[in-house]
């Protein structure tokens, strides 16, 4: 019977199918419980050949070329199936497959290591520069502003706001394939301002930590703020490739205020999103990612924030004051340990009622009109806001010493707090980031 064949396929290949994909396949079987037996064969054929699933196919180490070729050969023979994208840096490709094609891939392609459901990833939503001591950090008589440092914002895009004038130097759109910067959601623009707003339209009031840093918008999330694993991986891989083509002014920092539920694999790097961000890290790019907004429960750090390598940022509430006497950890900020039992987040940054740049007529702008601050600014909360603030501080560090590696930048950020330094690291991380302490004196 159809149900039996599907269950058998999942059971015999459980080690090669991630849990969401196994569940997705088994869901196809459930309606058969209420279907007369004489109709099973009819519906079996329909479901196996017509139901499509979006997947990410990972190949064995060193087998990308042969694996990609054999996968292509199988899918060429199957109707309604296509390979979408190649991700050579992490040895994967994305594809649309039917259950029938999935079975053929598992039985005929020896180079396939694992197949993942191309799950949904979302933007993490639930006076910042002052409370993180990022205004007017001065070294050797020079006020650090992030000048000469390029930060990629992997998000919903960037609106060309006057406070970013002349500093959005690149844009890649993996959703609508547009060439000019835009943001139909508003989240990415807010994050861009959290990093690098000049504050010009507010007399410096709503200035980011790195007001002269350059930005590159990498749009991987749609108008409603969601995307897929494949979209995000493609964005990260694009940044890696960008650096190979722009060696004189490379991307030094990636800010990712997005994530999905962290699933427990045998090891962290079996998670394709973790694998992607760690590849960027290994290529010399500092990666700041949001911890997630599923607190105050423990073990709620999202992916790719579960990665041991990257800088995972939680949020605190500065209660709109520059002093730290009334600061508290945001209730929504995700807590550790990770699903792998590791301490996270790494650091906390302001993330409650953060005023940054508004993207007029965008999804969030229309949905949350009460969050508008004047005509050019917008207030949002979340680890989404804390993450780019941390990325902005990383830009100050790299302006001061461009030779530092991602590991060295992370160490400086984690050594910077003088608040909450002896609290539970699975709630507070190393404490509240302090830009003045993070930037090397020499």
C-alpha positions in Angstrom: 0.0 0.0 0.0 1.0 3.6 -0.4 1.2 4.3 3.3 3.4 1.3 3.9 5.8 2.2 1.1 6.1 5.8 2.4 6.7 4.7 5.9 9.2 2.1 4.8 11.1 4.7 2.7 11.3 7.1 5.7 12.3 4.4 8.1 15.0 2.9 5.9 16.5 6.3 5.1 15.9 8.1 8.4 19.6 8.8 8.7 19.5 10.7 5.4 16.3 12.7 6.0 16.1 15.4 8.5 13.2 15.3 11.0 11.0 18.0 9.3 11.3 16.3 6.0 10.4 12.9 7.5 7.4 14.5 9.1 6.4 16.2 5.8 6.5 12.9 3.9 4.5 11.0 6.6 1.9 13.7 6.6 1.1 12.7 3.0 0.1 9.3 4.3 -2.3 10.4 7.0 -5.4 11.1 4.7 -5.3 7.5 3.6 -6.6 6.4 7.0 -10.0 7.8 5.9 -9.8 6.8 2.3 -11.5 3.6 1.1 -9.0 0.9 0.3 -10.0 0.5 -3.3 -8.9 4.2 -3.9 -5.5 3.8 -2.4 -3.7 2.9 -5.6 -5.3 5.8 -7.4 -4.3 8.4 -4.8 -0.9 6.8 -4.3 0.1 7.6 -7.9 -1.2 11.1 -7.6 0.6 11.9 -4.4 3.9 10.3 -5.3 4.1 12.0 -8.6 2.4 15.4 -8.0 3.1 16.6 -4.5 6.2 18.8 -4.5 8.6 19.5 -1.7 11.3 22.1 -1.5 14.5 20.5 -0.2 18.2 21.1 0.3 20.5 18.2 -0.8 23.8 17.8 1.0 26.6 15.8 -0.7 29.4 13.8 0.9 32.7 15.7 1.4 34.6 16.0 -1.8 31.6 14.8 -3.9 29.9 18.0 -4.9 30.5 17.7 -8.6 29.6 14.0 -8.9 26.7 14.3 -6.5 25.3 17.3 -8.3 25.6 15.5 -11.6 23.9 12.3 -10.5 21.1 14.3 -8.8 20.5 16.2 -12.0 20.3 13.0 -14.0 17.7 11.5 -11.7 15.6 14.7 -11.6 15.7 15.0 -15.3 13.7 11.8 -15.6 11.2 12.9 -13.0 8.3 15.2 -13.9 7.7 18.3 -11.9 11.2 18.2 -10.4 14.0 20.8 -10.8 17.4 21.7 -9.3 17.1 25.3 -8.2 20.5 26.5 -6.9 24.0 25.2 -6.3 25.8 26.1 -3.0 29.3 24.9 -3.6 30.8 26.5 -0.4 28.7 24.2 1.8 28.5 21.2 -0.6 24.7 21.5 -1.2 22.1 22.3 -3.8 18.4 23.1 -3.5 15.7 21.4 -5.5 12.0 20.8 -5.9 11.2 17.1 -5.7 8.2 14.8 -5.6 8.0 11.8 -3.1 8.8 9.6 -6.1 11.9 11.6 -7.0 13.0 11.6 -3.3 12.8 7.8 -3.3 14.8 7.6 -6.5 17.5 10.0 -5.2 17.9 8.0 -2.1 18.2 4.7 -3.9 20.4 5.9 -6.8 22.7 8.7 -5.7 25.4 7.4 -3.5 27.0 10.8 -3.0 24.0 12.2 -1.1 24.8 12.6 2.6 21.5 14.1 3.8 18.4 15.8 2.5 16.7 18.6 4.4 13.3 20.2 4.2 13.8 23.8 2.9 12.2 25.2 6.0 10.9 28.7 6.7 13.2 31.3 8.3 11.8 34.6 9.7 12.9 38.0 10.7 13.2 38.0 14.5 10.8 40.7 15.8 8.9 40.6 19.1 18.4 55.4 22.8 20.5 52.3 21.9 23.9 53.8 20.9 24.2 55.7 24.2 23.4 52.7 26.5 26.0 50.5 24.7 28.6 53.4 25.0 29.0 53.5 21.2 28.8 57.2 20.7 32.1 59.0 20.2 34.5 56.2 20.9 37.8 57.9 20.4 41.2 56.4 19.8 44.4 58.4 19.1 42.4 61.6 18.8 40.0 60.2 16.2 36.3 59.5 16.8 35.6 56.1 15.4 32.6 55.9 13.1 33.0 52.6 11.2 34.4 54.5 8.2 36.0 52.2 5.7 34.2 49.1 7.1 31.5 47.3 5.0 28.6 45.5 6.7 26.2 43.2 4.9 22.7 43.2 6.2 21.1 39.9 5.3 17.4 40.7 5.7 14.4 42.2 3.9 16.4 44.8 2.0 17.4 48.4 2.6 15.3 51.5 1.8 17.5 54.4 0.6 16.9 56.6 3.7 18.5 60.1 3.9 20.4 58.9 7.0 22.2 56.3 4.9 22.9 58.7 2.0 25.8 57.5 -0.2 26.6 54.5 1.9 24.4 51.7 0.5 27.2 50.6 -1.8 25.7 47.3 -3.0 22.4 45.3 -3.2 21.5 41.7 -4.0 17.9 40.6 -4.2 17.1 36.9 -4.0 13.4 37.4 -3.7 12.3 39.6 -6.5 15.6 40.0 -8.4 15.5 43.8 -8.4 18.8 45.7 -8.9 18.1 48.9 -7.0 17.9 49.0 -3.1 14.4 48.8 -1.6 12.7 47.3 1.4 9.0 46.2 1.1 9.0 45.0 4.8 10.9 47.6 6.8 12.8 45.2 9.0 16.0 45.3 7.1 16.0 49.1 6.9 15.6 49.4 10.7 18.5 47.0 11.2 20.6 49.0 8.7 20.0 52.1 10.8 20.8 50.2 14.0 24.2 49.7 12.5 25.0 52.9 10.6 22.3 55.6 10.7 24.0 59.0 10.6 21.2 60.5 12.6 21.4 63.5 10.2 17.6 63.9 10.1 17.3 63.9 13.9 20.3 66.1 14.7 22.2 63.0 15.7 19.6 61.7 18.2 18.9 58.4 16.3 22.5 57.7 15.3 23.8 54.1 15.0 27.1 52.9 16.5 28.9 53.1 13.1 27.5 56.2 11.4 30.0 56.2 8.5 30.1 52.5 7.8 29.2 51.3 4.3 26.3 48.9 3.9 25.3 46.2 1.4 21.7 45.0 1.4 21.2 41.3 0.8 17.4 40.7 0.5 16.5 37.1 1.4 13.2 37.7 3.2 10.0 38.6 1.5 7.5 41.4 2.1 6.0 39.6 5.1 9.5 39.0 6.6 9.9 35.3 5.8 12.2 33.2 3.6 13.6 29.7 3.3 16.8 28.0 4.3 17.9 28.0 0.7 17.3 31.8 0.4 19.4 32.5 3.5 22.2 30.2 2.4 22.3 31.8 -1.0 22.6 35.2 0.6 25.5 34.1 2.8 27.2 32.4 -0.1 26.8 35.6 -2.2 28.7 37.5 0.5 31.6 35.0 0.4 31.7 35.3 -3.4 31.5 39.1 -3.2 34.7 39.2 -1.2 36.5 37.1 -3.8 35.6 39.7 -6.4 36.1 42.8 -4.2 39.4 42.2 -2.3 40.1 45.9 -1.8 36.8 46.7 0.0 35.4 43.3 1.2 32.4 42.7 3.5 33.9 42.5 7.0 30.7 41.9 8.9 27.4 40.1 8.3 24.4 41.1 10.4 21.6 38.5 10.4 18.5 39.4 12.4 16.7 36.2 11.4 16.4 32.6 12.3 14.4 29.4 12.6 13.8 26.7 15.2 17.1 25.0 16.0 16.8 21.2 15.4 19.1 18.8 17.1 21.4 17.1 14.6 24.4 14.8 15.4 26.5 18.0 15.4 26.0 21.7 14.9 27.4 21.8 11.4 24.9 19.2 10.2 22.5 22.2 10.3 22.8 23.7 6.8 22.3 27.3 8.1 25.0 26.8 10.7 27.3 25.3 8.1 26.8 28.4 5.9 27.5 31.1 8.5 30.6 29.1 9.8 31.9 29.0 6.2 31.6 32.8 6.1 33.4 33.1 9.5 36.2 30.8 8.2 36.5 33.2 5.2 37.2 36.1 7.5 33.8 37.6 7.9 32.5 38.5 11.4 29.0 37.1 11.6 26.5 38.6 14.2 23.2 36.7 14.5 20.1 37.1 16.7 19.6 34.7 19.6 15.8 34.7 19.0 12.7 36.0 20.7 11.4 32.9 22.4 12.4 33.7 26.0 12.2 33.5 28.9 12.2 29.8 28.5 15.5 28.0 28.5 17.0 26.2 25.4 15.3 28.6 22.9 18.3 29.9 21.0 17.4 29.8 17.3 19.4 28.7 14.3 22.0 29.8 13.1 22.6 31.3 16.6 23.4 27.9 18.0 26.7 28.0 16.1 29.7 28.0 18.5 31.7 30.2 16.2 29.4 33.2 15.4 28.5 36.0 17.8 25.0 35.3 19.1 23.3 38.4 20.4 20.5 38.6 23.0 18.6 41.7 24.0 18.3 43.9 27.1 16.0 46.7 27.9 17.8 50.0 28.7 14.5 51.7 29.7 15.4 54.6 27.4 18.2 55.8 29.7 22.0 56.0 29.1 22.8 54.7 32.6 22.6 51.0 33.4 21.0 51.1 36.9 17.6 50.3 35.5 18.6 47.9 32.7 17.0 44.4 32.6 17.2 41.5 30.3 14.4 41.5 27.8 11.8 38.9 28.7 11.5 37.8 25.0 15.3 37.3 24.6 16.0 33.6 23.9 17.9 31.7 26.6 20.5 29.0 26.4 21.8 26.4 26.6 21.6 25.5 22.9 20.0 22.3 21.8 23.6 21.0 21.8 24.1 22.0 25.5 26.4 24.9 24.8 26.3 28.3 26.6 24.6 31.0 24.6 24.0 33.9 23.9 27.5 35.4 23.7 26.5 39.0 24.5 23.6 41.3 25.1 22.8 44.6 23.4 19.9 47.0 23.6 16.8 45.6 21.9 13.6 47.2 23.4 11.9 50.2 21.9 14.8 50.9 19.5 14.2 53.9 17.3 15.8 53.6 13.9 15.0 54.2 10.2 11.5 54.0 8.7 10.8 52.5 5.3 7.7 54.4 4.2 4.7 52.3 2.9 6.5 49.0 3.7 4.6 46.1 5.3 5.6 47.0 8.9 5.1 50.7 8.3 1.4 50.0 7.4 0.9 47.3 10.0 2.3 49.2 13.0 1.5 52.9 12.3 1.7 53.7 16.0 5.4 52.8 15.9 6.2 55.7 13.7 8.4 58.3 15.2 8.0 61.5 13.2 8.1 60.9 9.5 11.5 59.3 9.1 11.9 57.0 12.1 10.3 53.8 13.5 10.4 52.0 16.9 10.8 48.2 17.1 11.9 45.6 19.7 13.6 42.3 19.4 17.0 40.6 19.3 16.7 41.7 15.7 17.6 45.2 16.9 20.3 44.1 19.4 22.2 42.2 16.7 22.9 45.1 14.3 23.9 47.3 17.2 26.5 44.6 18.1 27.5 44.5 14.4 28.0 48.3 14.5 30.3 48.0 17.4 32.3 45.3 15.6 32.7 47.9 12.8 34.3 50.3 15.2 36.7 47.6 16.3 37.7 46.8 12.7 38.1 50.5 11.8 40.6 50.7 14.7 42.4 47.5 13.7 41.5 46.1 10.3 43.8 43.1 10.7 41.8 41.5 13.4 40.3 38.0 12.7 36.6 37.2 13.5 37.7 35.2 16.5 39.7 38.2 17.8 36.7 40.5 17.3 34.5 38.1 19.2 36.9 37.9 22.1 37.1 41.7 22.3 33.3 42.0 22.3 32.9 39.3 25.0 35.5 40.9 27.2 33.9 44.3 27.0 31.1 44.1 29.5 31.3 45.7 33.0 27.6 44.8 33.6 26.2 41.3 34.4 29.6 39.7 34.1 29.0 37.1 36.8 25.4 36.2 36.0 24.0 33.1 34.3 25.7 32.9 30.9 22.7 31.2 29.4 20.7 34.3 30.1 23.2 37.2 30.1 26.0 35.8 27.9 29.2 37.6 28.8 27.1 40.6 29.8 26.0 43.9 28.2 28.3 44.9 25.3 30.3 48.1 26.0 31.8 49.7 22.9 34.3 51.9 24.8 35.8 48.8 26.4 35.6 46.6 23.2 37.7 48.8 20.9 41.4 48.3 21.6 43.3 51.2 23.1 46.4 50.7 20.9 
